[in-house]
Amino acid sequence: MEIFYSIQGEGYYAGTPAIFIRLGGCDVGCVWCDVKESWDEKDHPFFTVKEIIEQIQDYPCKTIIVTGGEPLMYDMTELTTALKEKGYQLNIETSGAYPMSGVWDWVCFSPKKFKAPDQSVYAAASELKAIAFNKSDFKFAEEHAEQVNDRCKLYLQPEWSKADKMTPEIIEYVKAHSQWNISLQTHKYLDIR
């Protein structure tokens, strides 16, 4: 869909400069999705791996975040192998709705109620980022936290339109459940694209 250079706004790498490769195509259908224009892959240009590398080579950064849409709809092996050969750190943001593919340094796994995750994603997850739209999402988050590996960082993040209501709830929950951390969409607070 697009390639751009910005600052990661959420999760473990919040505040880190990164090259974003946003892939078009998603069938998860999150009602709160802030990039719904990414859903139909036919609406976006096709780029070869070589063209992607050409587009990113002049950015002053070696961290790449592959996001979407839902990037694991595609086999990520060819792209990630080529990028690793060029010395990039590769992070992915995924709902986990499809099997893991590719070579990743960091996997941000954000499961959604709308489409169950593939079991292969739990073992690969570096961070579990659960979006809190209402209080029932804490139970949903805990169900997924029970399945990830022991090294996985756990984050609760308020859904943007519910941040005023859910942030105080998340604060209290994290204080009572210290294995969790808070993630905020800092790029929205700071008006960073």
C-alpha positions as semicolon CSV with decimal commas, in nm:
position;residue;x (nm);y (nm);z (nm)
1;M;0,000;0,000;0,000
2;E;0,273;0,246;0,101
3;I;0,622;0,293;0,232
4;F;0,706;0,581;0,465
5;Y;0,959;0,683;0,728
6;S;0,828;0,783;1,069
7;I;0,836;0,708;1,441
8;Q;0,684;0,392;1,586
9;G;0,402;0,514;1,806
10;E;0,306;0,213;2,015
11;G;0,421;-0,102;2,187
12;Y;0,775;-0,200;2,281
13;Y;0,942;0,011;2,011
14;A;0,742;0,330;2,075
15;G;0,953;0,635;2,002
16;T;1,186;0,452;1,763
17;P;1,247;0,581;1,409
18;A;1,142;0,318;1,154
19;I;1,068;0,256;0,791
20;F;0,709;0,138;0,758
21;I;0,610;-0,100;0,482
22;R;0,231;-0,114;0,485
23;L;0,083;-0,400;0,287
24;G;-0,263;-0,380;0,139
25;G;-0,510;-0,655;0,213
26;C;-0,693;-0,750;0,531
27;D;-0,994;-0,969;0,600
28;V;-0,995;-0,937;0,980
29;G;-1,238;-0,642;0,974
30;C;-1,171;-0,455;1,299
31;V;-1,444;-0,197;1,347
32;W;-1,195;0,052;1,494
33;C;-0,930;0,004;1,222
34;D;-0,766;0,339;1,143
35;V;-0,642;0,219;0,802
36;K;-0,957;0,069;0,651
37;E;-0,837;0,184;0,310
38;S;-0,578;-0,095;0,337
39;W;-0,838;-0,373;0,339
40;D;-0,873;-0,432;-0,037
41;E;-0,535;-0,527;-0,180
42;K;-0,662;-0,458;-0,534
43;D;-0,677;-0,086;-0,450
44;H;-0,299;-0,064;-0,413
45;P;0,003;-0,091;-0,642
46;F;0,213;-0,405;-0,658
47;F;0,585;-0,373;-0,583
48;T;0,851;-0,636;-0,634
49;V;1,099;-0,707;-0,356
50;K;1,364;-0,528;-0,562
51;E;1,142;-0,219;-0,596
52;I;1,077;-0,216;-0,222
53;I;1,449;-0,228;-0,146
54;E;1,509;0,057;-0,393
55;Q;1,245;0,269;-0,221
56;I;1,386;0,224;0,129
57;Q;1,762;0,233;0,072
58;D;1,802;0,609;0,125
59;Y;1,625;0,627;0,461
60;P;1,866;0,692;0,754
61;C;1,739;0,392;0,947
62;K;1,782;0,015;0,961
63;T;1,457;-0,072;1,144
64;I;1,165;-0,180;0,929
65;I;0,810;-0,238;1,051
66;V;0,594;-0,443;0,817
67;T;0,231;-0,367;0,891
68;G;-0,102;-0,362;0,717
69;G;-0,367;-0,452;0,653
70;E;-0,266;-0,799;0,760
71;P;0,084;-0,879;0,634
72;L;0,071;-1,252;0,709
73;M;-0,195;-1,293;0,439
74;Y;0,117;-1,325;0,224
75;D;0,421;-1,551;0,245
76;M;0,678;-1,309;0,385
77;T;0,982;-1,534;0,326
78;E;1,116;-1,375;0,006
79;L;1,079;-1,016;0,128
80;T;1,223;-1,074;0,474
81;T;1,514;-1,284;0,347
82;A;1,613;-1,008;0,102
83;L;1,582;-0,736;0,367
84;K;1,784;-0,936;0,623
85;E;2,060;-0,974;0,360
86;K;2,070;-0,592;0,346
87;G;2,115;-0,572;0,725
88;Y;1,770;-0,452;0,832
89;Q;1,606;-0,524;1,165
90;L;1,263;-0,660;1,078
91;N;0,955;-0,610;1,294
92;I;0,604;-0,718;1,201
93;E;0,264;-0,606;1,332
94;T;0,007;-0,881;1,287
95;S;-0,329;-0,994;1,414
96;G;-0,194;-1,346;1,386
97;A;-0,487;-1,454;1,171
98;Y;-0,255;-1,639;0,932
99;P;0,043;-1,873;0,984
100;M;0,383;-1,721;1,057
101;S;0,614;-1,680;0,760
102;G;0,932;-1,484;0,713
103;V;1,236;-1,408;0,925
104;W;1,161;-1,158;1,204
105;D;1,356;-0,987;1,479
106;W;1,037;-0,876;1,657
107;V;0,677;-0,995;1,629
108;C;0,405;-0,765;1,760
109;F;0,102;-0,992;1,791
110;S;-0,229;-0,811;1,835
111;P;-0,509;-1,070;1,827
112;K;-0,859;-0,964;1,735
113;K;-1,197;-1,110;1,827
114;F;-1,307;-1,093;1,464
115;K;-1,074;-1,371;1,338
116;A;-0,899;-1,630;1,554
117;P;-0,519;-1,636;1,551
118;D;-0,318;-1,917;1,396
119;Q;-0,142;-2,123;1,664
120;S;0,200;-2,066;1,502
121;V;0,197;-1,699;1,604
122;Y;0,188;-1,759;1,981
123;A;0,535;-1,916;1,994
124;A;0,682;-1,642;1,769
125;A;0,532;-1,345;1,956
126;S;0,777;-1,094;2,102
127;E;0,497;-0,875;2,231
128;L;0,128;-0,932;2,281
129;K;-0,063;-0,607;2,232
130;A;-0,427;-0,639;2,331
131;I;-0,660;-0,355;2,238
132;A;-0,906;-0,260;2,513
133;F;-1,236;-0,136;2,373
134;N;-1,431;-0,235;2,685
135;K;-1,373;-0,416;3,014
136;S;-1,441;-0,759;2,864
137;D;-1,122;-0,718;2,663
138;F;-0,912;-0,778;2,976
139;K;-1,039;-1,138;2,983
140;F;-0,968;-1,169;2,610
141;A;-0,614;-1,039;2,668
142;E;-0,551;-1,286;2,950
143;E;-0,673;-1,578;2,737
144;H;-0,408;-1,495;2,476
145;A;-0,139;-1,416;2,734
146;E;-0,172;-1,774;2,862
147;Q;-0,068;-1,905;2,520
148;V;0,234;-1,690;2,430
149;N;0,593;-1,779;2,515
150;D;0,752;-1,675;2,846
151;R;0,968;-1,403;2,685
152;C;0,670;-1,224;2,530
153;K;0,606;-0,871;2,662
154;L;0,242;-0,803;2,748
155;Y;0,071;-0,473;2,658
156;L;-0,278;-0,334;2,700
157;Q;-0,363;-0,045;2,472
158;P;-0,681;0,161;2,478
159;E;-0,872;0,174;2,153
160;W;-0,829;0,534;2,037
161;S;-1,198;0,634;2,037
162;K;-1,239;0,487;2,388
163;A;-0,909;0,617;2,533
164;D;-1,075;0,859;2,777
165;K;-1,287;0,580;2,923
166;M;-1,048;0,286;2,898
167;T;-0,713;0,441;2,996
168;P;-0,809;0,474;3,367
169;E;-0,940;0,115;3,358
170;I;-0,614;-0,006;3,201
171;I;-0,406;0,182;3,458
172;E;-0,588;0,011;3,744
173;Y;-0,571;-0,327;3,572
174;V;-0,195;-0,302;3,512
175;K;-0,136;-0,191;3,871
176;A;-0,322;-0,503;3,987
177;H;-0,163;-0,734;3,724
178;S;0,202;-0,632;3,709
179;Q;0,293;-0,866;3,424
180;W;0,114;-0,622;3,192
181;N;0,242;-0,291;3,055
182;I;0,056;0,001;2,899
183;S;0,089;0,091;2,533
184;L;-0,049;0,419;2,403
185;Q;-0,078;0,541;2,046
186;T;0,176;0,816;2,108
187;H;0,192;0,902;1,738
188;K;-0,170;1,018;1,762
189;Y;-0,105;1,227;2,072
190;L;0,201;1,381;1,906
191;D;0,034;1,417;1,563
192;I;0,302;1,210;1,390
193;R;0,212;1,028;1,072
